[in-house]
Each structure stands twice: as structure tokens, then as C-alpha cells.
Amino acid sequence: MTAALAIGVAMAGSAFAEMHEVQMLNRGEAGAMVFEPDLLRIEPGDTVKFIATDPAHNAESILEMIPEGAEPFKGKINEEIEITFDAEGLYGIKCLPHYAMGMVMTLAVGEVSEAPQNYLEGRIPPRARKRFEAQLSNL
């Protein structure tokens, strides 16, 4: 009986997981080379589908900007990928070919109200840093 209850609870949790879509665009509301949306809040267990709406983009995690214990990911150019996020916290995501042009997004998984103190440390291109700062101000 206990095993059946545990399986039922686990299945019920996954039944409520959501799929979110993020477009990779040459031009969007925030300008050139953007993810839309560029700030996304989801719950643990939700999946994000990164859609290569325009060519020559990818989505990948920035290793220094993911929660401890989270699995990094790296999509191929022009590839639509789906990633399920289980670890709570903030994820910095970039398009590698357009990172210096500021093509970044922030993904908040779970109850996140602010960035860790050292979140924007390290080598972040100026345009990407400016967009990250704007995204984080809207947490």
C-alpha cells in the first residue's frame, strides 16, 4: 500500500508539470538577437522548449550561472530542444554565436526572488551583462 501511494504521488506531480516555449529570434520586442521571453518563471519539473524560430541560434546553459547540482545543457545550432528543469534556482542561458551581442535569458525555477551575490561575476560580455541586469531587476 505504501509503494502504491508513493507511485501515485510521483505520477500526480508529473501530471501537473507544464511545457513552456521560448523562441530564439533575430529580432524581437527587446531588439536584436533575443530569446522571447527573456525572463521565465517555472516550477521544478516543468519543461522548456527552445524553438529555433530564426536560423543560426542555439540555447545552452552558462556553467557559472546554474544552481548547484543542476545539469548543464547545450543545444546544437538550429536545433529545437526540450529541457526539464528539476533543480530550483536561477539559470543563465545564452545563444553561443550571439552571446557577445547580448542574446541571453534568465530562467527562474521555483521560489526565486533575487540572484545569488556572485551571479554576475566572471567574464560576461557587456551587452549580455546589461540584459541580465534588466532581467534580474524584474524577478
N, CA, C and O atoms as a GROMACS GRO file, in nm:
protein
  556
    1MET      N    1   0.083  -0.119   0.000
    1MET     CA    2   0.000   0.000   0.000
    1MET      C    3   0.088   0.125   0.000
    1MET      O    4   0.056   0.221  -0.070
    2THR      N    5   0.196   0.127   0.076
    2THR     CA    6   0.283   0.243   0.081
    2THR      C    7   0.349   0.267  -0.054
    2THR      O    8   0.361   0.382  -0.097
    3ALA      N    9   0.393   0.162  -0.120
    3ALA     CA   10   0.456   0.176  -0.251
    3ALA      C   11   0.357   0.233  -0.352
    3ALA      O   12   0.393   0.318  -0.434
    4ALA      N   13   0.232   0.186  -0.348
    4ALA     CA   14   0.131   0.235  -0.440
    4ALA      C   15   0.105   0.383  -0.417
    4ALA      O   16   0.087   0.460  -0.512
    5LEU      N   17   0.102   0.424  -0.291
    5LEU     CA   18   0.082   0.565  -0.259
    5LEU      C   19   0.197   0.650  -0.312
    5LEU      O   20   0.175   0.756  -0.369
    6ALA      N   21   0.320   0.603  -0.293
    6ALA     CA   22   0.438   0.676  -0.340
    6ALA      C   23   0.435   0.692  -0.492
    6ALA      O   24   0.467   0.798  -0.544
    7ILE      N   25   0.397   0.585  -0.562
    7ILE     CA   26   0.390   0.592  -0.708
    7ILE      C   27   0.280   0.689  -0.751
    7ILE      O   28   0.298   0.766  -0.845
    8GLY      N   29   0.168   0.685  -0.683
    8GLY     CA   30   0.058   0.776  -0.715
    8GLY      C   31   0.097   0.920  -0.695
    8GLY      O   32   0.064   1.005  -0.778
    9VAL      N   33   0.167   0.951  -0.586
    9VAL     CA   34   0.212   1.088  -0.560
    9VAL      C   35   0.312   1.132  -0.666
    9VAL      O   36   0.303   1.244  -0.715
   10ALA      N   37   0.404   1.046  -0.702
   10ALA     CA   38   0.504   1.080  -0.803
   10ALA      C   39   0.438   1.106  -0.938
   10ALA      O   40   0.475   1.200  -1.008
   11MET      N   41   0.341   1.023  -0.974
   11MET     CA   42   0.272   1.042  -1.102
   11MET      C   43   0.186   1.167  -1.101
   11MET      O   44   0.175   1.236  -1.202
   12ALA      N   45   0.125   1.196  -0.989
   12ALA     CA   46   0.041   1.316  -0.980
   12ALA      C   47   0.127   1.442  -0.996
   12ALA      O   48   0.083   1.537  -1.062
   13GLY      N   49   0.246   1.443  -0.939
   13GLY     CA   50   0.335   1.558  -0.952
   13GLY      C   51   0.374   1.582  -1.097
   13GLY      O   52   0.377   1.697  -1.142
   14SER      N   53   0.405   1.475  -1.169
   14SER     CA   54   0.445   1.492  -1.308
   14SER      C   55   0.326   1.530  -1.397
   14SER      O   56   0.345   1.589  -1.503
   15ALA      N   57   0.204   1.494  -1.354
   15ALA     CA   58   0.087   1.528  -1.433
   15ALA      C   59   0.064   1.679  -1.437
   15ALA      O   60   0.000   1.729  -1.529
   16PHE      N   61   0.115   1.751  -1.339
   16PHE     CA   62   0.096   1.895  -1.334
   16PHE      C   63   0.213   1.974  -1.392
   16PHE      O   64   0.208   2.096  -1.396
   17ALA      N   65   0.316   1.906  -1.438
   17ALA     CA   66   0.429   1.974  -1.499
   17ALA      C   67   0.383   2.042  -1.627
   17ALA      O   68   0.298   1.991  -1.700
   18GLU      N   69   0.439   2.158  -1.652
   18GLU     CA   70   0.399   2.236  -1.770
   18GLU      C   71   0.510   2.239  -1.874
   18GLU      O   72   0.628   2.218  -1.844
   19MET      N   73   0.469   2.267  -1.998
   19MET     CA   74   0.563   2.289  -2.109
   19MET      C   75   0.559   2.438  -2.141
   19MET      O   76   0.452   2.496  -2.161
   20HIS      N   77   0.676   2.500  -2.145
   20HIS     CA   78   0.688   2.642  -2.177
   20HIS      C   79   0.769   2.653  -2.306
   20HIS      O   80   0.858   2.571  -2.330
   21GLU      N   81   0.738   2.752  -2.388
   21GLU     CA   82   0.811   2.772  -2.513
   21GLU      C   83   0.888   2.903  -2.510
   21GLU      O   84   0.838   3.006  -2.465
   22VAL      N   85   1.011   2.897  -2.558
   22VAL     CA   86   1.097   3.014  -2.571
   22VAL      C   87   1.145   3.018  -2.716
   22VAL      O   88   1.198   2.919  -2.768
   23GLN      N   89   1.125   3.132  -2.779
   23GLN     CA   90   1.169   3.148  -2.917
   23GLN      C   91   1.308   3.211  -2.922
   23GLN      O   92   1.340   3.299  -2.843
   24MET      N   93   1.388   3.164  -3.016
   24MET     CA   94   1.519   3.222  -3.042
   24MET      C   95   1.505   3.306  -3.169
   24MET      O   96   1.481   3.252  -3.277
   25LEU      N   97   1.520   3.440  -3.154
   25LEU     CA   98   1.486   3.531  -3.263
   25LEU      C   99   1.602   3.623  -3.303
   25LEU      O  100   1.685   3.660  -3.220
   26ASN      N  101   1.605   3.659  -3.431
   26ASN     CA  102   1.698   3.762  -3.478
   26ASN      C  103   1.654   3.900  -3.430
   26ASN      O  104   1.738   3.985  -3.401
   27ARG      N  105   1.522   3.921  -3.421
   27ARG     CA  106   1.468   4.048  -3.376
   27ARG      C  107   1.338   4.021  -3.301
   27ARG      O  108   1.254   3.942  -3.343
   28GLY      N  109   1.326   4.091  -3.186
   28GLY     CA  110   1.206   4.078  -3.106
   28GLY      C  111   1.175   4.210  -3.038
   28GLY      O  112   1.230   4.313  -3.075
   29GLU      N  113   1.088   4.206  -2.939
   29GLU     CA  114   1.046   4.328  -2.869
   29GLU      C  115   1.164   4.400  -2.803
   29GLU      O  116   1.165   4.523  -2.796
   30ALA      N  117   1.262   4.325  -2.755
   30ALA     CA  118   1.375   4.386  -2.684
   30ALA      C  119   1.491   4.423  -2.776
   30ALA      O  120   1.596   4.468  -2.730
   31GLY      N  121   1.474   4.404  -2.908
   31GLY     CA  122   1.582   4.439  -3.001
   31GLY      C  123   1.630   4.319  -3.080
   31GLY      O  124   1.557   4.223  -3.105
   32ALA      N  125   1.758   4.326  -3.118
   32ALA     CA  126   1.818   4.221  -3.200
   32ALA      C  127   1.875   4.110  -3.114
   32ALA      O  128   1.920   4.133  -3.002
   33MET      N  129   1.873   3.990  -3.169
   33MET     CA  130   1.929   3.871  -3.107
   33MET      C  131   1.875   3.851  -2.965
   33MET      O  132   1.940   3.886  -2.866
   34VAL      N  133   1.755   3.794  -2.958
   34VAL     CA  134   1.687   3.780  -2.829
   34VAL      C  135   1.620   3.644  -2.814
   34VAL      O  136   1.588   3.577  -2.912
   35PHE      N  137   1.601   3.608  -2.689
   35PHE     CA  138   1.511   3.500  -2.652
   35PHE      C  139   1.380   3.567  -2.614
   35PHE      O  140   1.381   3.672  -2.549
   36GLU      N  141   1.269   3.508  -2.652
   36GLU     CA  142   1.138   3.559  -2.607
   36GLU      C  143   1.058   3.444  -2.552
   36GLU      O  144   1.028   3.348  -2.624
   37PRO      N  145   1.022   3.452  -2.424
   37PRO     CA  146   1.054   3.560  -2.331
   37PRO      C  147   1.200   3.552  -2.286
   37PRO      O  148   1.263   3.447  -2.299
   38ASP      N  149   1.252   3.664  -2.235
   38ASP     CA  150   1.391   3.663  -2.189
   38ASP      C  151   1.402   3.640  -2.038
   38ASP      O  152   1.511   3.621  -1.986
   39LEU      N  153   1.288   3.642  -1.968
   39LEU     CA  154   1.280   3.605  -1.827
   39LEU      C  155   1.160   3.514  -1.814
   39LEU      O  156   1.049   3.551  -1.850
   40LEU      N  157   1.183   3.395  -1.762
   40LEU     CA  158   1.076   3.297  -1.750
   40LEU      C  159   1.080   3.237  -1.610
   40LEU      O  160   1.186   3.196  -1.561
   41ARG      N  161   0.962   3.230  -1.546
   41ARG     CA  162   0.947   3.165  -1.416
   41ARG      C  163   0.872   3.034  -1.437
   41ARG      O  164   0.766   3.031  -1.498
   42ILE      N  165   0.930   2.926  -1.384
   42ILE     CA  166   0.867   2.795  -1.396
   42ILE      C  167   0.876   2.724  -1.262
   42ILE      O  168   0.943   2.770  -1.170
   43GLU      N  169   0.809   2.611  -1.252
   43GLU     CA  170   0.814   2.527  -1.133
   43GLU      C  171   0.909   2.410  -1.157
   43GLU      O  172   0.927   2.368  -1.271
   44PRO      N  173   0.970   2.357  -1.051
   44PRO     CA  174   1.054   2.238  -1.068
   44PRO      C  175   0.975   2.127  -1.138
   44PRO      O  176   0.859   2.101  -1.104
   45GLY      N  177   1.038   2.062  -1.233
   45GLY     CA  178   0.973   1.956  -1.309
   45GLY      C  179   0.912   2.005  -1.440
   45GLY      O  180   0.874   1.923  -1.524
   46ASP      N  181   0.901   2.136  -1.458
   46ASP     CA  182   0.850   2.190  -1.584
   46ASP      C  183   0.956   2.174  -1.693
   46ASP      O  184   1.075   2.161  -1.665
   47THR      N  185   0.909   2.176  -1.817
   47THR     CA  186   0.996   2.162  -1.934
   47THR      C  187   0.991   2.291  -2.015
   47THR      O  188   0.886   2.353  -2.030
   48VAL      N  189   1.106   2.329  -2.068
   48VAL     CA  190   1.114   2.445  -2.157
   48VAL      C  191   1.157   2.394  -2.294
   48VAL      O  192   1.256   2.322  -2.308
   49LYS      N  193   1.080   2.433  -2.396
   49LYS     CA  194   1.114   2.401  -2.534
   49LYS      C  195   1.174   2.527  -2.596
   49LYS      O  196   1.107   2.630  -2.605
   50PHE      N  197   1.299   2.518  -2.637
   50PHE     CA  198   1.368   2.628  -2.705
   50PHE      C  199   1.349   2.606  -2.855
   50PHE      O  200   1.392   2.506  -2.910
   51ILE      N  201   1.282   2.703  -2.919
   51ILE     CA  202   1.245   2.690  -3.059
   51ILE      C  203   1.335   2.780  -3.145
   51ILE      O  204   1.342   2.901  -3.123
   52ALA      N  205   1.402   2.720  -3.241
   52ALA     CA  206   1.489   2.795  -3.332
   52ALA      C  207   1.401   2.861  -3.438
   52ALA      O  208   1.396   2.819  -3.553
   53THR      N  209   1.330   2.967  -3.395
   53THR     CA  210   1.238   3.038  -3.484
   53THR      C  211   1.313   3.098  -3.602
   53THR      O  212   1.269   3.086  -3.717
   54ASP      N  213   1.425   3.161  -3.574
   54ASP     CA  214   1.514   3.214  -3.679
   54ASP      C  215   1.640   3.127  -3.681
   54ASP      O  216   1.675   3.068  -3.580
   55PRO      N  217   1.708   3.120  -3.797
   55PRO     CA  218   1.826   3.033  -3.807
   55PRO      C  219   1.948   3.087  -3.734
   55PRO      O  220   1.957   3.205  -3.701
   56ALA      N  221   2.043   2.997  -3.709
   56ALA     CA  222   2.176   3.027  -3.655
   56ALA      C  223   2.178   3.053  -3.505
   56ALA      O  224   2.265   3.125  -3.456
   57HIS      N  225   2.082   2.996  -3.430
   57HIS     CA  226   2.078   3.013  -3.286
   57HIS      C  227   2.084   2.878  -3.215
   57HIS      O  228   2.050   2.775  -3.272
   58ASN      N  229   2.128   2.883  -3.090
   58ASN     CA  230   2.119   2.767  -3.002
   58ASN      C  231   2.085   2.816  -2.862
   58ASN      O  232   2.085   2.937  -2.836
   59ALA      N  233   2.056   2.726  -2.775
   59ALA     CA  234   2.034   2.757  -2.634
   59ALA      C  235   2.123   2.666  -2.552
   59ALA      O  236   2.125   2.544  -2.571
   60GLU      N  237   2.196   2.728  -2.459
   60GLU     CA  238   2.282   2.648  -2.370
   60GLU      C  239   2.297   2.719  -2.237
   60GLU      O  240   2.292   2.842  -2.228
   61SER      N  241   2.316   2.638  -2.134
   61SER     CA  242   2.335   2.695  -2.000
   61SER      C  243   2.475   2.754  -1.989
   61SER      O  244   2.570   2.709  -2.054
   62ILE      N  245   2.485   2.856  -1.904
   62ILE     CA  246   2.615   2.915  -1.873
   62ILE      C  247   2.661   2.848  -1.744
   62ILE      O  248   2.598   2.864  -1.639
   63LEU      N  249   2.768   2.774  -1.750
   63LEU     CA  250   2.810   2.687  -1.639
   63LEU      C  251   2.818   2.759  -1.505
   63LEU      O  252   2.780   2.703  -1.402
   64GLU      N  253   2.867   2.882  -1.505
   64GLU     CA  254   2.883   2.955  -1.380
   64GLU      C  255   2.751   3.014  -1.331
   64GLU      O  256   2.747   3.075  -1.224
   65MET      N  257   2.644   2.998  -1.408
   65MET     CA  258   2.517   3.062  -1.376
   65MET      C  259   2.402   2.961  -1.369
   65MET      O  260   2.292   2.989  -1.415
   66ILE      N  261   2.429   2.844  -1.311
   66ILE     CA  262   2.324   2.746  -1.288
   66ILE      C  263   2.331   2.704  -1.141
   66ILE      O  264   2.436   2.714  -1.078
   67PRO      N  265   2.218   2.658  -1.086
   67PRO     CA  266   2.218   2.617  -0.946
   67PRO      C  267   2.311   2.498  -0.921
   67PRO      O  268   2.337   2.418  -1.010
   68GLU      N  269   2.359   2.489  -0.800
   68GLU     CA  270   2.443   2.375  -0.761
   68GLU      C  271   2.363   2.247  -0.778
   68GLU      O  272   2.249   2.237  -0.735
   69GLY      N  273   2.424   2.150  -0.842
   69GLY     CA  274   2.359   2.021  -0.864
   69GLY      C  275   2.277   2.014  -0.992
   69GLY      O  276   2.227   1.907  -1.026
   70ALA      N  277   2.262   2.126  -1.063
   70ALA     CA  278   2.185   2.126  -1.188
   70ALA      C  279   2.270   2.070  -1.301
   70ALA      O  280   2.392   2.084  -1.302
   71GLU      N  281   2.204   2.006  -1.395
   71GLU     CA  282   2.272   1.951  -1.512
   71GLU      C  283   2.285   2.058  -1.620
   71GLU      O  284   2.184   2.116  -1.661
   72PRO      N  285   2.406   2.087  -1.667
   72PRO     CA  286   2.421   2.182  -1.778
   72PRO      C  287   2.365   2.121  -1.907
   72PRO      O  288   2.354   1.999  -1.918
   73PHE      N  289   2.331   2.206  -2.002
   73PHE     CA  290   2.284   2.157  -2.132
   73PHE      C  291   2.339   2.246  -2.242
   73PHE      O  292   2.376   2.361  -2.218
   74LYS      N  293   2.345   2.190  -2.363
   74LYS     CA  294   2.394   2.264  -2.479
   74LYS      C  295   2.324   2.212  -2.603
   74LYS      O  296   2.345   2.098  -2.646
   75GLY      N  297   2.239   2.298  -2.661
   75GLY     CA  298   2.171   2.261  -2.785
   75GLY      C  299   2.260   2.292  -2.905
   75GLY      O  300   2.351   2.374  -2.897
   76LYS      N  301   2.233   2.224  -3.014
   76LYS     CA  302   2.305   2.249  -3.138
   76LYS      C  303   2.243   2.367  -3.211
   76LYS      O  304   2.128   2.403  -3.186
   77ILE      N  305   2.320   2.427  -3.300
   77ILE     CA  306   2.270   2.538  -3.382
   77ILE      C  307   2.150   2.489  -3.464
   77ILE      O  308   2.152   2.380  -3.521
   78ASN      N  309   2.046   2.573  -3.469
   78ASN     CA  310   1.921   2.545  -3.542
   78ASN      C  311   1.842   2.427  -3.485
   78ASN      O  312   1.754   2.374  -3.552
   79GLU      N  313   1.874   2.386  -3.363
   79GLU     CA  314   1.807   2.270  -3.304
   79GLU      C  315   1.701   2.314  -3.204
   79GLU      O  316   1.726   2.399  -3.118
   80GLU      N  317   1.583   2.255  -3.216
   80GLU     CA  318   1.478   2.273  -3.115
   80GLU      C  319   1.505   2.170  -3.006
   80GLU      O  320   1.516   2.051  -3.034
   81ILE      N  321   1.517   2.217  -2.882
   81ILE     CA  322   1.544   2.123  -2.774
   81ILE      C  323   1.444   2.145  -2.661
   81ILE      O  324   1.389   2.254  -2.643
   82GLU      N  325   1.421   2.038  -2.586
   82GLU     CA  326   1.336   2.043  -2.468
   82GLU      C  327   1.419   2.002  -2.348
   82GLU      O  328   1.484   1.898  -2.348
   83ILE      N  329   1.416   2.087  -2.245
   83ILE     CA  330   1.491   2.061  -2.123
   83ILE      C  331   1.394   2.065  -2.006
   83ILE      O  332   1.315   2.159  -1.993
   84THR      N  333   1.400   1.963  -1.920
   84THR     CA  334   1.322   1.962  -1.797
   84THR      C  335   1.412   2.010  -1.684
   84THR      O  336   1.522   1.959  -1.666
   85PHE      N  337   1.363   2.108  -1.610
   85PHE     CA  338   1.441   2.169  -1.502
   85PHE      C  339   1.388   2.122  -1.367
   85PHE      O  340   1.273   2.149  -1.331
   86ASP      N  341   1.473   2.051  -1.294
   86ASP     CA  342   1.434   1.998  -1.163
   86ASP      C  343   1.496   2.076  -1.047
   86ASP      O  344   1.433   2.092  -0.942
   87ALA      N  345   1.618   2.124  -1.064
   87ALA     CA  346   1.688   2.196  -0.956
   87ALA      C  347   1.637   2.339  -0.947
   87ALA      O  348   1.634   2.412  -1.047
   88GLU      N  349   1.596   2.380  -0.828
   88GLU     CA  350   1.548   2.516  -0.806
   88GLU      C  351   1.664   2.615  -0.811
   88GLU      O  352   1.776   2.584  -0.772
   89GLY      N  353   1.634   2.735  -0.859
   89GLY     CA  354   1.733   2.842  -0.863
   89GLY      C  355   1.731   2.914  -0.996
   89GLY      O  356   1.640   2.896  -1.077
   90LEU      N  357   1.832   2.997  -1.017
   90LEU     CA  358   1.843   3.075  -1.140
   90LEU      C  359   1.936   3.008  -1.240
   90LEU      O  360   2.039   2.950  -1.203
   91TYR      N  361   1.898   3.016  -1.367
   91TYR     CA  362   1.977   2.963  -1.477
   91TYR      C  363   2.004   3.077  -1.574
   91TYR      O  364   1.911   3.143  -1.620
   92GLY      N  365   2.130   3.099  -1.606
   92GLY     CA  366   2.167   3.190  -1.713
   92GLY      C  367   2.179   3.108  -1.840
   92GLY      O  368   2.247   3.005  -1.842
   93ILE      N  369   2.114   3.154  -1.946
   93ILE     CA  370   2.112   3.080  -2.072
   93ILE      C  371   2.157   3.175  -2.182
   93ILE      O  372   2.122   3.293  -2.184
   94LYS      N  373   2.236   3.121  -2.275
   94LYS     CA  374   2.288   3.203  -2.385
   94LYS      C  375   2.271   3.131  -2.517
   94LYS      O  376   2.253   3.010  -2.524
   95CYS      N  377   2.279   3.212  -2.622
   95CYS     CA  378   2.298   3.162  -2.758
   95CYS      C  379   2.447   3.182  -2.784
   95CYS      O  380   2.493   3.296  -2.790
   96LEU      N  381   2.521   3.076  -2.799
   96LEU     CA  382   2.666   3.087  -2.810
   96LEU      C  383   2.711   3.179  -2.924
   96LEU      O  384   2.797   3.264  -2.901
   97PRO      N  385   2.657   3.167  -3.047
   97PRO     CA  386   2.705   3.255  -3.154
   97PRO      C  387   2.674   3.404  -3.130
   97PRO      O  388   2.743   3.490  -3.185
   98HIS      N  389   2.574   3.434  -3.049
   98HIS     CA  390   2.532   3.573  -3.031
   98HIS      C  391   2.542   3.620  -2.886
   98HIS      O  392   2.477   3.717  -2.847
   99TYR      N  393   2.622   3.552  -2.806
   99TYR     CA  394   2.640   3.587  -2.665
   99TYR      C  395   2.695   3.728  -2.650
   99TYR      O  396   2.647   3.805  -2.567
  100ALA      N  397   2.796   3.763  -2.729
  100ALA     CA  398   2.856   3.897  -2.720
  100ALA      C  399   2.758   4.006  -2.763
  100ALA      O  400   2.774   4.122  -2.726
  101MET      N  401   2.656   3.968  -2.841
  101MET     CA  402   2.554   4.064  -2.883
  101MET      C  403   2.441   4.075  -2.779
  101MET      O  404   2.346   4.151  -2.798
  102GLY      N  405   2.454   3.999  -2.670
  102GLY     CA  406   2.357   4.008  -2.562
  102GLY      C  407   2.242   3.910  -2.571
  102GLY      O  408   2.139   3.932  -2.508
  103MET      N  409   2.256   3.803  -2.647
  103MET     CA  410   2.146   3.706  -2.658
  103MET      C  411   2.152   3.611  -2.540
  103MET      O  412   2.215   3.506  -2.543
  104VAL      N  413   2.081   3.652  -2.433
  104VAL     CA  414   2.078   3.576  -2.308
  104VAL      C  415   1.936   3.578  -2.251
  104VAL      O  416   1.853   3.661  -2.288
  105MET      N  417   1.912   3.486  -2.161
  105MET     CA  418   1.786   3.486  -2.088
  105MET      C  419   1.808   3.434  -1.947
  105MET      O  420   1.908   3.367  -1.920
  106THR      N  421   1.715   3.466  -1.859
  106THR     CA  422   1.718   3.420  -1.721
  106THR      C  423   1.598   3.330  -1.699
  106THR      O  424   1.485   3.366  -1.732
  107LEU      N  425   1.624   3.214  -1.642
  107LEU     CA  426   1.519   3.119  -1.608
  107LEU      C  427   1.518   3.102  -1.457
  107LEU      O  428   1.619   3.064  -1.398
  108ALA      N  429   1.405   3.130  -1.395
  108ALA     CA  430   1.389   3.116  -1.250
  108ALA      C  431   1.303   2.993  -1.224
  108ALA      O  432   1.187   2.987  -1.265
  109VAL      N  433   1.361   2.895  -1.157
  109VAL     CA  434   1.290   2.771  -1.127
  109VAL      C  435   1.256   2.770  -0.978
  109VAL      O  436   1.345   2.775  -0.893
  110GLY      N  437   1.128   2.763  -0.948
  110GLY     CA  438   1.083   2.760  -0.809
  110GLY      C  439   1.075   2.900  -0.749
  110GLY      O  440   1.063   2.999  -0.821
  111GLU      N  441   1.083   2.905  -0.618
  111GLU     CA  442   1.070   3.031  -0.544
  111GLU      C  443   1.204   3.105  -0.544
  111GLU      O  444   1.288   3.081  -0.458
  112VAL      N  445   1.223   3.192  -0.640
  112VAL     CA  446   1.346   3.271  -0.652
  112VAL      C  447   1.306   3.418  -0.654
  112VAL      O  448   1.226   3.460  -0.737
  113SER      N  449   1.363   3.496  -0.561
  113SER     CA  450   1.328   3.638  -0.558
  113SER      C  451   1.448   3.728  -0.587
  113SER      O  452   1.431   3.847  -0.614
  114GLU      N  453   1.567   3.671  -0.582
  114GLU     CA  454   1.687   3.751  -0.613
  114GLU      C  455   1.799   3.659  -0.658
  114GLU      O  456   1.798   3.538  -0.631
  115ALA      N  457   1.895   3.718  -0.725
  115ALA     CA  458   2.011   3.643  -0.772
  115ALA      C  459   2.110   3.622  -0.659
  115ALA      O  460   2.122   3.706  -0.570
  116PRO      N  461   2.183   3.510  -0.663
  116PRO     CA  462   2.292   3.492  -0.566
  116PRO      C  463   2.391   3.608  -0.580
  116PRO      O  464   2.403   3.668  -0.686
  117GLN      N  465   2.461   3.638  -0.473
  117GLN     CA  466   2.551   3.752  -0.469
  117GLN      C  467   2.655   3.752  -0.582
  117GLN      O  468   2.685   3.858  -0.637
  118ASN      N  469   2.708   3.638  -0.617
  118ASN     CA  470   2.815   3.630  -0.718
  118ASN      C  471   2.762   3.592  -0.856
  118ASN      O  472   2.839   3.550  -0.942
  119TYR      N  473   2.632   3.605  -0.879
  119TYR     CA  474   2.570   3.557  -1.002
  119TYR      C  475   2.628   3.621  -1.128
  119TYR      O  476   2.647   3.552  -1.228
  120LEU      N  477   2.655   3.750  -1.124
  120LEU     CA  478   2.706   3.819  -1.243
  120LEU      C  479   2.858   3.838  -1.242
  120LEU      O  480   2.911   3.922  -1.315
  121GLU      N  481   2.928   3.760  -1.161
  121GLU     CA  482   3.074   3.766  -1.162
  121GLU      C  483   3.126   3.685  -1.280
  121GLU      O  484   3.055   3.601  -1.335
  122GLY      N  485   3.247   3.711  -1.316
  122GLY     CA  486   3.307   3.635  -1.425
  122GLY      C  487   3.303   3.712  -1.555
  122GLY      O  488   3.270   3.831  -1.559
  123ARG      N  489   3.337   3.643  -1.660
  123ARG     CA  490   3.350   3.706  -1.791
  123ARG      C  491   3.217   3.702  -1.865
  123ARG      O  492   3.183   3.602  -1.929
  124ILE      N  493   3.143   3.810  -1.856
  124ILE     CA  494   3.016   3.824  -1.926
  124ILE      C  495   3.030   3.943  -2.021
  124ILE      O  496   3.065   4.053  -1.976
  125PRO      N  497   3.004   3.925  -2.150
  125PRO     CA  498   3.015   4.038  -2.243
  125PRO      C  499   2.925   4.154  -2.197
  125PRO      O  500   2.819   4.131  -2.140
  126PRO      N  501   2.967   4.278  -2.221
  126PRO     CA  502   2.891   4.395  -2.172
  126PRO      C  503   2.743   4.397  -2.211
  126PRO      O  504   2.659   4.426  -2.126
  127ARG      N  505   2.710   4.366  -2.335
  127ARG     CA  506   2.569   4.366  -2.376
  127ARG      C  507   2.490   4.256  -2.304
  127ARG      O  508   2.375   4.276  -2.265
  128ALA      N  509   2.553   4.141  -2.287
  128ALA     CA  510   2.487   4.032  -2.214
  128ALA      C  511   2.466   4.071  -2.068
  128ALA      O  512   2.360   4.045  -2.012
  129ARG      N  513   2.565   4.132  -2.007
  129ARG     CA  514   2.554   4.177  -1.867
  129ARG      C  515   2.439   4.276  -1.851
  129ARG      O  516   2.361   4.267  -1.756
  130LYS      N  517   2.428   4.370  -1.944
  130LYS     CA  518   2.321   4.470  -1.938
  130LYS      C  519   2.184   4.404  -1.945
  130LYS      O  520   2.093   4.441  -1.871
  131ARG      N  521   2.169   4.306  -2.033
  131ARG     CA  522   2.040   4.236  -2.044
  131ARG      C  523   2.013   4.150  -1.920
  131ARG      O  524   1.900   4.145  -1.872
  132PHE      N  525   2.117   4.083  -1.868
  132PHE     CA  526   2.098   4.006  -1.745
  132PHE      C  527   2.054   4.099  -1.631
  132PHE      O  528   1.963   4.065  -1.555
  133GLU      N  529   2.118   4.214  -1.619
  133GLU     CA  530   2.080   4.307  -1.512
  133GLU      C  531   1.934   4.351  -1.525
  133GLU      O  532   1.863   4.360  -1.425
  134ALA      N  533   1.889   4.377  -1.648
  134ALA     CA  534   1.748   4.415  -1.669
  134ALA      C  535   1.654   4.298  -1.634
  134ALA      O  536   1.550   4.319  -1.571
  135GLN      N  537   1.691   4.178  -1.673
  135GLN     CA  538   1.609   4.061  -1.642
  135GLN      C  539   1.600   4.040  -1.490
  135GLN      O  540   1.491   4.016  -1.436
  136LEU      N  541   1.714   4.049  -1.423
  136LEU     CA  542   1.717   4.025  -1.278
  136LEU      C  543   1.640   4.133  -1.201
  136LEU      O  544   1.589   4.106  -1.092
  137SER      N  545   1.631   4.253  -1.256
  137SER     CA  546   1.557   4.359  -1.187
  137SER      C  547   1.406   4.331  -1.190
  137SER      O  548   1.330   4.394  -1.117
  138ASN      N  549   1.363   4.237  -1.273
  138ASN     CA  550   1.221   4.202  -1.282
  138ASN      C  551   1.186   4.072  -1.212
  138ASN      O  552   1.076   4.020  -1.230
  139LEU      N  553   1.278   4.020  -1.133
  139LEU     CA  554   1.248   3.894  -1.061
  139LEU      C  555   1.134   3.910  -0.965
  139LEU      O  556   1.096   3.815  -0.897
   0.00000   0.00000   0.00000
